[in-house]
Amino acid sequence: MRELLDLSRSGRQAAATLLYLVPSGGLVFGLIHLIGFAPELALLTGLIAAMLGAEAHAAINRTIERKEVRKELQELTSLAAGLSRDLDDAADKIDELEERLERETEERMERIFSEIRVVESLVKRLADARGFGAALPIEASVPATEAATEEEAPVQPEADSMVPPPKPEKRLEDMNDEELLDTIRHSLETNRVDLYLQPVVNLPQRKIMYYEGLSRLRTEKGEIILPRDYMRVAEPAGMMPTVDNILLFRCIQVVRKLAQRNSKAGVFCNISAFSLLDEEFFPQFVEYMQHNTDLAQHLIFEFSQATVNGAGPVERASLDALAALGFRFSMDQVTDLRLNPAALHDRNFRFIKVSSATMLEGTHSAGDIHAADLKELLKRNGIQLIVDKIEQEREVVDVLDFNVDLGQGFLFGEPRPVRESVLKETPAKAPEMPLAAD
């Protein structure tokens, strides 16, 4: 291409040269033959004319070149200014990335440290309940923290640990209360805590809208310890607050991973009065949730009606602390339909669960509220009604007569354990619910 341009330029120069050489030759010829000038004088005149033409040609070329050089300089100046702006933008973005990385690192470390403090408190209390005090090593007892491995494998205690090796387990039905209590402690210490999810569906379509998170303990042999089993022995032993707190904390950890995988996941997580009254655990738990406020759209804390109605100053302060962080509440185990929806909404309650039996048996007036009017009354106050414990199709038909939008129960799905793949993997595209194992 450059050779072609050079040839084109040479052709233009040759043509321009002919424009003043040919007239100069014609002038010499005319002076000699027409006017009769001496050949020497005519040649001198023609040479002068040719030189004037060459000078004019050179001047024109210089003018054109100056314009081209000026144009190129302007282009280079614009390019340099653009490069300078790009460099400034890149420097600003680098500074922004550094600041964001530093901020995110600090937030992550704060979240990890707050989580470790909660775990340390729970483990110490669990160790005290076992009788070994603070001698139980933190690494030998989890809920797993962010510092744990992705597989969340339980860490085995060191050989010189004061924790004695567990005895071979019996079947649950063959254990006495003391053996069952020891099995519960060992399950908590070795992080055999599983999260089960039960769907909450819309009616009548029965599409999954939310889940309720239910914690289950698992023995070394894989047998499931249901709440009715561990509460029976843990509560008389004064261990229930610690058990409840560990289960709650474990539920929060798992829900956080579910939220990372599924942006639409909404999970109800139960909190008992034991946790709300625990002056040692709950402030640490609130601090931990301060570093996890992104879960507010995924996590709904659930309390029984007895806990809500019996709440004193300590429980109310605990609820207010969570509400201030943007977390919503749900009230379940509702047996009395005499409610104050406006007051509940002011305390950040957005859901109320009433069993199908209570709804159907309460078709007569219950105080000032009729069961048939409950859904609309709650809706006017920004609260959604969920009818739970639905187990038969006949109950669905009866409940739909009350225009109920949400339902829960074994008819729509039993509690199922969260798949291990959900907890270990974070795919590029989050799947839609359901998340529980089939």
Secondary structure, DSSP 8 states (H G I E B T S, - for coil): -HHHHHHHHHHHHHHHHHHHHHHHHHHHHHIIIII---HHHHHHHHHHHHHHHHHHHHHHHHHHHHHHHHHHHHHHHHHHHHHHHHHHHHHHHHHHHHHHHHHHHHHHHHHHHHHHHHHHHHHHHHHHHHT-GGGS-GGGSBS--TTS-TT-------TT-SS--------GGG--HHHHHHHHHHHHHBT-EEEEEEEEEETTT--EEEEEEEEEEE-TT--EE-HHHHHHHHTTTT-HHHHHHHHHHHHHHHHHHHHHH-TT--EEEE--HHHHH-TTHHHHHHHHHHTTGGGGGTEEEEEEHHHHHT--HHHHHHHHHHHHTT-EEEEEEE------HHHHHHTTEEEEEEEHHHHHHT-SEETTEEGGGHHHHHHHTT-EEEEE---SHHHHHHHHTTT--EEESTTT---EEB-HHHHH---SS---S--B--
